[in-house]
Amino acid sequence: MFLLLGSVVKQLLPDCTAQILDQTARLRYWTRLHGSDTGPDCTAQILDQTARLRYWTRLDGSDTGPDWTAQILDQTGRLRYWTRLHGSDTGPDCTAQILDQTGRLRYWTRLDGSDTGPDCTAQILDQTARLRYWTRLDGSDTGPDCTAQILDQTARLRYWTRLDGSDTGPDWTAQILDQTARLRYWTRLHGSDTGPDCTAQILDQTARLRYWTRLHGSDTGPDCTAQILDQTARLRYWTRLDGSDTGPDCTAQILDQTGRLRYWTRLHGSDTGPDCTAQILDQTARLRYWTRLHGSDTGPDCTAQILDQTARLRYWTRLHGSDTGPDCTAQILDQTARLRYWTRLHGSDTGPDCTAQILDQTARLRYWTRLHGSDTGPDCTAQILDQTGRLRYWTRLDGSDTGPDWTAQILDQTLAAAAHGH
């Protein structure tokens, strides 16, 4: 069995063969249990034929690739399944019907170049259909959170902008219209112009500020001044509520000083940009806040301590060029710290779902691969090691080598077949 799979895998790329093998195994398993080849939500059957379709496209170049035809086939399959169950071709939230016609519309656009591409017309059709569906249900054309109405007019506005070039593009005017509509909707419901968490008011004035900046060139662009104004407004809102300038998890205070720090950096060129120093300041502030509350410098899941030293490590790397960048060494340090923290609490070096141990050795394996060029990179060996570790952990718990949904066994043999073919 594995020799046959190995010869097949040797000719096929892992993108398709492994997926086909996995779905076929799941489908056969479901069929054996229930006597039906559909699986939950018709997923197994759809995924299996979709994977085969994508593979066929790659082999013979026929116009049935994953971008359009596969999507149409997938939605049609779901639509037929829903129709068989309910006698209706809509599905929940009218989704199946919308996705099906949207997919066909996008496919037609690509073939004949008509002005009905996914950017404007398809989106308008999608929102209009959703809006009509909501109206039919409750007799209102707003939808939840006024979303359907806002999205519909926003899409029409973007479409108009593309046609006549008027200064109402999606970056500023459409955003302002969207926030204003949300703000008016909230005000009509509650008689207040704040919205939840003062968000609507902040977003509205931020959008207006960005629009003013683009027109006049004043030094209030979105990178610094607008962000500072946004955070200051949130901070003032929280202070008004509880008389404290910290906010939940010290966030408001941290975000405010981080914004000011980024603004200072842009003006003076000092080496305190957002990539390193600002991140260190942010994590240090969170750590001090947690320590003040609990008398411990670990934070939840040892996160604050780990993030702080990881940021310092990245900063050191940028300054000195040492081979301790975020791709390998920082990840190893992060996992090692989490593993030590779990071990200290439980006396075990596994962590939940054997994850900490697996991630630690996987990171070391990837680091070794980068240094030595040995054929043990993340695509094959590391993935096999990860699945084997999970499978052994499951076996130790319940004496079975299957795992939930037969997944561990399927993934293990799939990757073994891929490695044998490789």
C-alpha positions as CSV (number, residue, x, y, z in Angstrom):
1,M,0.0,0.0,0.0
2,F,2.7,2.5,1.0
3,L,4.9,1.4,-1.9
4,L,2.1,2.2,-4.3
5,L,1.4,5.5,-2.5
6,G,5.1,6.3,-2.6
7,S,5.3,5.8,-6.4
8,V,2.3,8.0,-6.9
9,V,3.6,10.7,-4.5
10,K,6.9,10.7,-6.3
11,Q,5.1,12.0,-9.4
12,L,2.8,14.4,-7.7
13,L,3.4,17.5,-5.6
14,P,2.3,17.5,-1.9
15,D,-0.2,20.3,-2.6
16,C,-2.7,17.9,-4.3
17,T,-1.7,14.3,-3.6
18,A,-1.6,14.6,0.2
19,Q,-4.9,16.5,0.2
20,I,-6.5,14.0,-2.0
21,L,-5.3,11.1,0.1
22,D,-6.4,12.8,3.3
23,Q,-9.9,13.6,2.0
24,T,-10.3,10.1,0.5
25,A,-9.4,8.5,3.8
26,R,-11.8,10.7,5.7
27,L,-14.5,10.0,3.1
28,R,-14.0,6.3,3.3
29,Y,-14.0,6.5,7.1
30,W,-17.3,8.4,7.1
31,T,-18.8,6.0,4.6
32,R,-17.9,3.0,6.7
33,L,-19.6,4.6,9.8
34,H,-22.8,6.0,8.2
35,G,-23.2,4.3,4.8
36,S,-23.1,7.7,3.1
37,D,-20.4,9.4,1.1
38,T,-21.2,13.0,2.1
39,G,-19.8,13.5,5.6
40,P,-20.8,16.5,7.7
41,D,-22.1,19.4,5.6
42,C,-21.2,17.4,2.4
43,T,-17.7,18.6,3.1
44,A,-15.7,15.4,2.5
45,Q,-17.3,14.8,-0.9
46,I,-16.9,18.4,-2.0
47,L,-13.2,18.6,-0.8
48,D,-12.4,15.3,-2.5
49,Q,-13.8,16.3,-5.9
50,T,-12.4,19.8,-5.6
51,A,-8.9,18.5,-4.9
52,R,-9.2,16.1,-7.9
53,L,-10.3,19.0,-10.0
54,R,-7.4,21.2,-9.0
55,Y,-5.0,18.3,-9.7
56,W,-6.5,17.7,-13.1
57,T,-6.2,21.3,-14.0
58,R,-2.5,21.3,-13.2
59,L,-1.9,18.2,-15.3
60,D,-3.6,19.1,-18.6
61,G,-4.0,22.9,-18.4
62,S,-7.7,22.9,-18.9
63,D,-9.6,26.0,-17.8
64,T,-10.9,24.5,-14.5
65,G,-8.3,25.9,-12.1
66,P,-8.9,26.6,-8.3
67,D,-9.7,30.3,-8.8
68,W,-13.1,30.0,-10.5
69,T,-14.3,26.6,-11.6
70,A,-13.4,24.8,-8.4
71,Q,-15.1,27.5,-6.4
72,I,-18.2,27.2,-8.5
73,L,-18.2,23.4,-8.2
74,D,-17.8,23.7,-4.5
75,Q,-20.7,26.1,-4.0
76,T,-22.9,24.2,-6.4
77,G,-22.2,21.1,-4.4
78,R,-23.1,22.8,-1.1
79,L,-26.2,24.4,-2.8
80,R,-27.5,21.1,-4.0
81,Y,-26.9,19.5,-0.6
82,W,-28.8,22.3,1.1
83,T,-31.6,22.0,-1.4
84,R,-31.9,18.3,-0.9
85,L,-32.3,18.8,2.8
86,H,-34.6,21.8,2.9
87,G,-36.1,22.1,-0.6
88,S,-34.8,25.6,-0.8
89,D,-31.8,26.9,-2.9
90,T,-30.8,29.7,-0.6
91,G,-28.9,28.1,2.3
92,P,-28.3,30.0,5.6
93,D,-28.1,33.8,5.2
94,C,-28.7,33.4,1.4
95,T,-25.0,32.5,1.2
96,A,-25.0,29.6,-1.1
97,Q,-27.1,31.3,-3.7
98,I,-25.0,34.5,-3.5
99,L,-21.7,32.7,-3.7
100,D,-22.9,30.6,-6.6
101,Q,-23.9,33.5,-8.8
102,T,-20.9,35.6,-7.7
103,G,-18.6,32.8,-8.8
104,R,-20.3,32.4,-12.1
105,L,-20.2,36.2,-12.6
106,R,-16.4,36.4,-11.9
107,Y,-15.8,33.5,-14.2
108,W,-17.8,35.1,-17.0
109,T,-15.9,38.4,-16.5
110,R,-12.6,36.7,-16.9
111,L,-13.7,35.0,-20.2
112,D,-15.2,38.0,-22.1
113,G,-13.7,41.0,-20.3
114,S,-17.1,42.6,-19.6
115,D,-17.2,45.3,-16.9
116,T,-18.6,43.0,-14.2
117,G,-15.4,42.0,-12.4
118,P,-15.1,41.2,-8.7
119,D,-14.0,44.7,-7.6
120,C,-17.3,46.5,-8.1
121,T,-20.2,44.8,-9.9
122,A,-19.9,41.4,-8.2
123,Q,-19.6,43.1,-4.8
124,I,-22.7,45.2,-5.5
125,L,-24.7,42.2,-6.6
126,D,-23.6,40.3,-3.5
127,Q,-24.6,43.2,-1.1
128,T,-27.8,43.8,-2.9
129,A,-28.8,40.2,-2.6
130,R,-28.0,40.2,1.1
131,L,-29.9,43.4,1.6
132,R,-33.0,42.0,-0.2
133,Y,-32.8,38.9,1.9
134,W,-32.7,40.8,5.1
135,T,-35.6,43.1,3.9
136,R,-37.7,40.0,3.1
137,L,-37.2,38.7,6.7
138,D,-37.9,41.8,8.8
139,G,-39.2,44.4,6.3
140,S,-36.2,46.7,7.0
141,D,-33.4,47.6,4.6
142,T,-30.7,48.0,7.2
143,G,-29.6,44.6,8.2
144,P,-27.7,44.0,11.5
145,D,-25.6,47.0,12.6
146,C,-26.8,48.9,9.4
147,T,-24.1,46.9,7.6
148,A,-26.0,45.8,4.5
149,Q,-27.1,49.3,3.7
150,I,-23.6,50.8,4.4
151,L,-21.8,48.1,2.3
152,D,-24.2,48.5,-0.5
153,Q,-23.8,52.3,-0.9
154,T,-20.0,52.0,-0.2
155,A,-19.7,49.6,-3.1
156,R,-21.8,51.8,-5.4
157,L,-19.6,54.8,-4.4
158,R,-16.4,52.9,-5.2
159,Y,-17.8,51.8,-8.6
160,W,-18.8,55.4,-9.4
161,T,-15.3,56.7,-8.5
162,R,-13.7,54.2,-10.9
163,L,-16.0,55.3,-13.7
164,D,-15.8,59.1,-13.5
165,G,-12.6,59.7,-11.5
166,S,-14.4,62.0,-9.0
167,D,-12.7,62.6,-5.7
168,T,-14.7,60.0,-3.8
169,G,-12.4,57.0,-3.8
170,P,-12.4,54.2,-1.2
171,D,-9.5,55.6,0.8
172,W,-11.2,58.6,2.4
173,T,-14.6,59.6,1.2
174,A,-16.1,56.2,1.2
175,Q,-14.7,55.6,4.7
176,I,-16.1,58.8,6.0
177,L,-19.5,57.9,4.5
178,D,-19.3,54.5,6.1
179,Q,-18.4,55.8,9.6
180,T,-21.0,58.6,9.4
181,A,-23.7,56.1,8.5
182,R,-22.7,53.9,11.4
183,L,-22.6,56.9,13.8
184,R,-26.1,58.1,12.7
185,Y,-27.5,54.5,13.1
186,W,-26.1,54.3,16.6
187,T,-27.4,57.8,17.5
188,R,-30.9,56.9,16.2
189,L,-31.0,53.8,18.4
190,H,-29.5,55.2,21.6
191,G,-29.6,59.0,21.3
192,S,-25.9,59.1,21.8
193,D,-23.1,59.9,19.3
194,T,-20.5,57.7,21.0
195,G,-21.2,54.1,20.0
196,P,-19.6,51.2,21.9
197,D,-16.2,52.1,23.3
198,C,-16.4,55.6,21.8
199,T,-15.4,53.9,18.6
200,A,-17.9,55.4,16.2
201,Q,-17.1,58.9,17.2
202,I,-13.3,58.3,17.1
203,L,-13.4,56.6,13.7
204,D,-15.5,59.4,12.3
205,Q,-13.2,62.2,13.4
206,T,-10.1,60.2,12.5
207,A,-11.4,59.7,8.9
208,R,-12.2,63.4,8.6
209,L,-8.8,64.2,9.9
210,R,-7.1,62.0,7.3
211,Y,-9.3,63.5,4.6
212,W,-8.3,67.0,5.6
213,T,-4.6,66.0,5.6
214,R,-4.8,64.8,2.1
215,L,-6.4,68.0,0.9
216,H,-4.3,70.5,2.7
217,G,-1.0,68.8,3.4
218,S,-1.0,69.7,7.0
219,D,1.2,67.6,9.3
220,T,-1.6,65.5,10.6
221,G,-1.3,62.3,8.5
222,P,-2.6,58.9,9.6
223,D,0.8,57.5,10.8
224,C,1.2,59.8,13.8
225,T,-1.1,62.6,14.6
226,A,-4.3,60.8,13.7
227,Q,-3.3,57.8,15.8
228,I,-2.4,60.1,18.7
229,L,-5.8,61.8,18.5
230,D,-7.5,58.4,18.3
231,Q,-5.7,57.0,21.4
232,T,-6.2,60.3,23.3
233,A,-9.9,60.1,22.7
234,R,-10.1,56.5,23.9
235,L,-8.0,57.4,27.0
236,R,-10.2,60.3,27.9
237,Y,-13.3,58.2,27.4
238,W,-12.0,55.5,29.8
239,T,-10.9,58.1,32.4
240,R,-14.4,59.6,32.3
241,L,-15.9,56.2,33.1
242,D,-13.7,55.0,36.0
243,G,-11.5,57.9,36.9
244,S,-8.3,56.0,35.9
245,D,-6.0,56.7,32.9
246,T,-5.0,53.1,32.4
247,G,-7.8,51.4,30.6
248,P,-8.2,47.6,30.5
249,D,-4.8,45.8,30.7
250,C,-3.1,49.2,30.8
251,T,-3.7,49.4,27.0
252,A,-5.0,52.9,26.6
253,Q,-2.0,54.4,28.5
254,I,0.5,52.2,26.6
255,L,-1.0,52.9,23.2
256,D,-1.0,56.7,23.9
257,Q,2.7,56.8,24.8
258,T,3.6,54.5,21.9
259,G,1.9,56.9,19.5
260,R,3.7,59.8,20.9
261,L,7.0,57.9,20.7
262,R,6.4,57.1,17.0
263,Y,5.6,60.8,16.4
264,W,8.8,62.0,18.1
265,T,10.8,59.5,16.0
266,R,9.4,60.8,12.8
267,L,10.2,64.4,13.7
268,H,13.7,63.9,15.2
269,G,15.1,60.7,13.6
270,S,16.0,59.2,16.9
271,D,16.5,55.4,17.0
272,T,13.2,54.7,18.7
273,G,11.0,53.6,15.9
274,P,8.0,51.2,16.2
275,D,10.0,48.1,15.1
276,C,12.1,47.7,18.3
277,T,12.1,50.4,21.0
278,A,8.4,51.1,20.9
279,Q,7.7,47.5,21.1
280,I,10.1,47.1,24.1
281,L,8.5,50.1,25.8
282,D,5.0,48.6,25.3
283,Q,5.9,45.1,26.7
284,T,7.8,46.6,29.6
285,A,4.8,48.7,30.5
286,R,2.5,45.7,30.4
287,L,5.0,43.7,32.5
288,R,5.2,46.4,35.1
289,Y,1.4,46.7,35.2
290,W,1.0,42.9,35.8
291,T,3.8,42.9,38.4
292,R,2.1,45.8,40.3
293,L,-1.2,43.8,40.4
294,H,0.1,40.4,41.2
295,G,3.6,40.7,42.5
296,S,4.8,38.4,39.7
297,D,6.8,39.2,36.6
298,T,5.4,36.5,34.4
299,G,2.0,37.6,33.3
300,P,-0.6,35.3,31.9
301,D,1.1,32.3,30.2
302,C,4.5,33.8,30.8
303,T,3.7,36.1,27.8
304,A,4.8,39.5,29.0
305,Q,8.2,38.2,30.1
306,I,8.7,36.3,26.8
307,L,7.6,39.2,24.6
308,D,9.9,41.5,26.5
309,Q,13.0,39.5,26.0
310,T,12.1,38.6,22.4
311,A,11.8,42.3,21.6
312,R,15.2,43.0,23.2
313,L,16.7,40.1,21.2
314,R,15.3,41.5,17.9
315,Y,16.6,45.0,18.8
316,W,20.1,43.5,19.5
317,T,20.0,41.7,16.2
318,R,19.2,44.8,14.2
319,L,22.1,46.7,15.9
320,H,24.8,44.1,15.8
321,G,23.8,41.8,12.9
322,S,24.3,38.7,15.1
323,D,22.6,35.5,13.9
324,T,19.7,35.7,16.4
325,G,16.9,37.0,14.3
326,P,13.2,36.4,14.8
327,D,13.0,33.5,12.3
328,C,14.9,30.9,14.4
329,T,16.7,32.0,17.6
330,A,13.9,34.2,18.8
331,Q,11.3,31.5,18.2
332,I,13.5,28.9,20.0
333,L,13.9,31.3,23.0
334,D,10.1,31.9,23.0
335,Q,9.2,28.2,23.0
336,T,11.9,27.4,25.5
337,A,10.6,30.0,27.9
338,R,7.1,28.7,27.6
339,L,8.2,25.1,28.1
340,R,10.2,26.1,31.3
341,Y,7.2,27.9,32.6
342,W,4.8,24.9,32.0
343,T,7.4,22.6,33.6
344,R,7.7,24.8,36.7
345,L,3.9,24.7,37.1
346,H,3.2,21.1,36.4
347,G,6.5,19.2,36.6
348,S,6.0,18.0,33.1
349,D,7.8,19.1,29.9
350,T,4.9,18.5,27.5
351,G,2.4,21.3,28.0
352,P,-1.2,21.1,26.7
353,D,-1.5,18.7,23.7
354,C,2.3,18.1,23.8
355,T,2.5,21.5,21.9
356,A,5.3,23.2,23.8
357,Q,7.7,20.2,23.5
358,I,6.8,19.7,19.8
359,L,7.2,23.4,18.9
360,D,10.5,23.6,20.8
361,Q,12.1,20.7,18.9
362,T,10.5,21.8,15.6
363,A,12.1,25.3,16.0
364,R,15.5,23.7,16.7
365,L,15.1,21.4,13.7
366,R,14.3,24.4,11.4
367,Y,17.3,26.3,12.8
368,W,19.6,23.3,12.2
369,T,18.3,23.1,8.6
370,R,19.1,26.7,7.9
371,L,22.6,26.3,9.2
372,H,23.6,23.0,7.6
373,G,21.3,22.7,4.6
374,S,20.3,19.2,5.5
375,D,17.0,17.9,4.1
376,T,15.0,18.2,7.3
377,G,13.2,21.5,6.6
378,P,9.7,22.4,7.8
379,D,8.0,21.1,4.6
380,C,8.6,17.4,5.3
381,T,10.7,16.2,8.2
382,A,9.6,18.9,10.7
383,Q,5.9,18.3,9.8
384,I,6.3,14.6,10.2
385,L,8.1,15.0,13.5
386,D,5.2,17.3,14.7
387,Q,2.5,14.8,13.7
388,T,4.4,11.9,15.2
389,G,4.7,13.7,18.5
390,R,1.0,14.5,18.6
391,L,0.2,10.9,17.7
392,R,2.4,9.5,20.4
393,Y,0.9,11.9,22.9
394,W,-2.7,10.8,22.0
395,T,-1.7,7.1,22.2
396,R,-0.3,7.6,25.7
397,L,-3.6,9.1,26.8
398,D,-6.2,6.7,25.6
399,G,-4.2,3.7,24.2
400,S,-5.4,4.4,20.7
401,D,-3.3,5.7,17.7
402,T,-6.1,7.4,15.9
403,G,-6.7,10.8,17.6
404,P,-9.9,12.8,17.2
405,D,-11.7,12.4,13.8
406,W,-9.1,9.8,12.7
407,T,-6.9,12.8,11.9
408,A,-3.6,11.8,13.6
409,Q,-3.5,8.4,11.9
410,I,-4.4,9.9,8.5
411,L,-1.8,12.7,8.7
412,D,0.8,10.3,9.9
413,Q,0.5,7.9,7.1
414,T,0.0,10.6,4.5
415,L,3.3,12.3,5.6
416,A,5.0,8.9,5.7
417,A,3.9,8.3,2.2
418,A,5.1,11.7,1.1
419,A,8.5,11.2,2.8
420,H,8.9,7.8,1.2
421,G,8.1,9.2,-2.2
422,H,10.5,12.1,-1.6
